[in-house]
Amino acid sequence: MKVTTTPIEGLYILEPTIHRDERGYFFESYNKDVFEKATGVQVNFLQDNQALSLKNVLRGLHYQNNPFPQTKLLRVSEGSIWDVAVDIRKQSTTYMQWFGVELSAENKLQFLIPHGFAHGYAVLSDTATVMYKCDNLYNKNCEGGILYNDPAIGIDWKIDILKANISEKDKNQPLLTDASNSF
């Protein structure tokens, strides 16, 4: 597994070792020992999620506050997305900065997003199936969110925002400076 660091501490892009032959390919999407050795991150994933979305769907920006924060390991099994993480750790030197990466079935990259980050993505292909592991269970009382187009953050979503399909909940999230945030 190849691990690429990003300009924001704690965010990693993971590229699995892919074994190809005339029959197709094989790769381990997750192996706890390999993951921990490659990243130095110890995490106990408890929940797997999967979402199917159509082109121009924008989901996010979401996070869970303490005491149920979630580290996420994301990948795409069909299609492609622009995946974004925003640093919401108030004491971080990269507070309010974002990083994005294209995840696709073709490139098989994975994105590790630890506690203290808001997460969202925009669908670039006709459809996309996003799969992700979480190290904590979903807890509605700890839900948090940030407005996807917060001007202080300035995310480039790689889609036409005027054509984006965004839930009412996501359209009505607060700005980061007004959000309930325990990080």
C-alpha positions in Angstrom: 0.0 0.0 0.0 1.3 3.4 -1.0 0.5 6.2 1.5 0.5 9.9 0.4 0.4 12.7 2.9 -1.5 15.8 2.2 -0.8 19.5 3.2 -3.2 19.0 6.1 -1.9 16.9 9.0 -3.9 13.7 9.5 -5.4 13.4 6.0 -3.9 10.6 4.0 -4.5 9.2 0.5 -4.1 5.4 0.3 -3.3 3.5 -2.9 -3.7 -0.3 -2.5 -1.5 -2.8 -4.2 -3.4 -4.1 -7.2 -2.7 -7.6 -8.6 -3.7 -7.8 -12.3 -3.7 -10.6 -14.8 -5.7 -11.7 -17.8 -8.6 -12.6 -15.6 -9.0 -9.1 -14.0 -7.6 -7.8 -10.8 -7.5 -8.4 -7.0 -6.7 -6.1 -4.1 -7.2 -5.9 -0.4 -9.4 -2.9 0.2 -8.6 -3.0 4.0 -6.1 -5.0 6.1 -5.8 -3.7 9.6 -2.1 -4.7 10.0 -1.0 -3.3 6.6 -3.1 -0.1 7.2 -1.6 0.6 10.7 2.0 -0.2 9.5 1.6 2.1 6.4 -0.1 5.0 8.1 1.0 4.8 11.8 -2.7 5.3 12.6 -4.4 2.9 15.0 -8.1 2.8 14.5 -10.9 0.3 15.2 -13.5 0.6 12.5 -17.0 -0.3 13.8 -19.4 0.6 10.9 -19.4 0.3 7.1 -21.6 2.6 5.0 -22.5 2.7 1.4 -24.2 5.4 -0.6 -25.3 5.6 -4.3 -25.6 9.0 -5.7 -26.3 10.5 -9.2 -24.3 13.0 -11.2 -24.0 16.5 -9.6 -25.2 15.3 -6.2 -23.3 17.2 -3.5 -23.4 15.7 0.0 -21.9 17.5 3.0 -20.3 19.0 4.8 -20.9 16.6 7.8 -19.1 15.5 10.9 -19.9 14.1 14.4 -19.1 15.9 17.5 -17.6 14.4 20.7 -18.2 12.0 22.4 -19.0 10.2 19.1 -16.5 11.6 16.5 -15.9 9.5 13.4 -12.7 8.7 11.5 -13.6 7.7 8.0 -11.9 5.6 5.4 -13.6 6.2 2.0 -13.4 4.6 -1.4 -15.5 4.5 -4.5 -16.5 1.1 -6.1 -18.4 2.6 -9.0 -18.0 6.0 -10.7 -16.1 8.9 -9.4 -16.4 11.7 -6.8 -14.5 14.8 -5.7 -14.0 14.1 -2.0 -13.3 17.0 0.4 -12.3 17.3 4.0 -12.3 20.6 6.0 -10.1 21.0 9.1 -12.5 22.1 11.9 -9.9 21.6 14.7 -9.9 25.1 16.3 -6.4 24.9 17.6 -5.0 23.5 14.3 -2.6 25.6 12.1 -4.7 24.5 9.1 -8.1 25.4 10.7 -10.7 26.1 8.0 -8.5 24.8 5.2 -9.8 22.1 2.9 -8.3 19.4 0.8 -9.9 17.5 -2.1 -9.1 14.3 -4.0 -10.8 12.5 -6.8 -11.8 9.0 -5.8 -12.9 6.6 -8.4 -13.5 3.0 -9.2 -10.7 3.3 -11.8 -8.0 4.8 -9.5 -9.0 2.8 -6.4 -7.6 5.5 -4.1 -8.9 5.7 -0.6 -9.1 8.8 1.6 -8.5 8.7 5.4 -10.3 11.5 7.3 -9.7 11.6 11.0 -11.8 13.1 13.9 -11.9 16.9 13.6 -12.7 17.2 10.0 -16.0 17.9 8.1 -16.5 15.7 5.1 -18.4 16.1 1.8 -18.3 15.0 -1.8 -19.6 15.9 -5.3 -20.5 13.2 -7.9 -18.5 13.6 -11.1 -19.8 10.6 -13.0 -23.4 9.6 -14.0 -23.6 7.5 -10.8 -21.2 6.8 -7.9 -21.2 4.2 -5.2 -19.2 5.4 -2.2 -18.2 3.0 0.6 -16.7 4.0 3.9 -15.6 2.7 7.2 -16.2 4.6 10.4 -14.6 4.1 13.8 -17.7 5.2 15.7 -21.3 4.5 15.3 -23.7 7.1 14.0 -25.2 9.2 16.7 -27.9 11.7 15.7 -27.4 13.9 18.8 -23.7 14.4 17.8 -24.4 15.4 14.2 -22.7 18.5 12.9 -22.5 20.3 9.6 -21.2 23.2 7.7 -22.6 25.1 4.7 -21.1 23.6 1.6 -20.4 27.0 0.1 -19.1 28.8 3.2 -17.2 31.7 1.6 -14.6 31.6 4.4 -13.6 28.1 3.3 -14.0 28.5 -0.5 -14.2 24.9 -1.7 -14.0 24.2 -5.4 -16.5 21.3 -5.8 -15.4 20.5 -9.4 -19.1 20.7 -10.5 -21.4 23.5 -11.5 -22.9 24.5 -8.2 -26.0 26.0 -9.9 -26.8 22.4 -11.2 -25.9 20.6 -8.0 -28.5 18.4 -6.3 -28.2 19.3 -2.6 -30.5 18.2 0.2 -32.5 20.9 2.1 -30.6 19.9 5.2 -27.2 20.6 3.6 -28.5 23.9 2.0 -29.4 25.1 5.6 -26.2 24.2 7.4 -24.5 27.0 9.3 -21.2 28.7 8.4 -18.2 27.1 10.1 -17.8 30.0 12.5 -21.5 29.5 13.7 -21.4 25.7 13.7 -21.6 23.6 16.9 -18.1 22.1 16.9 -16.4 20.3 19.8 -13.0 20.0 18.1 
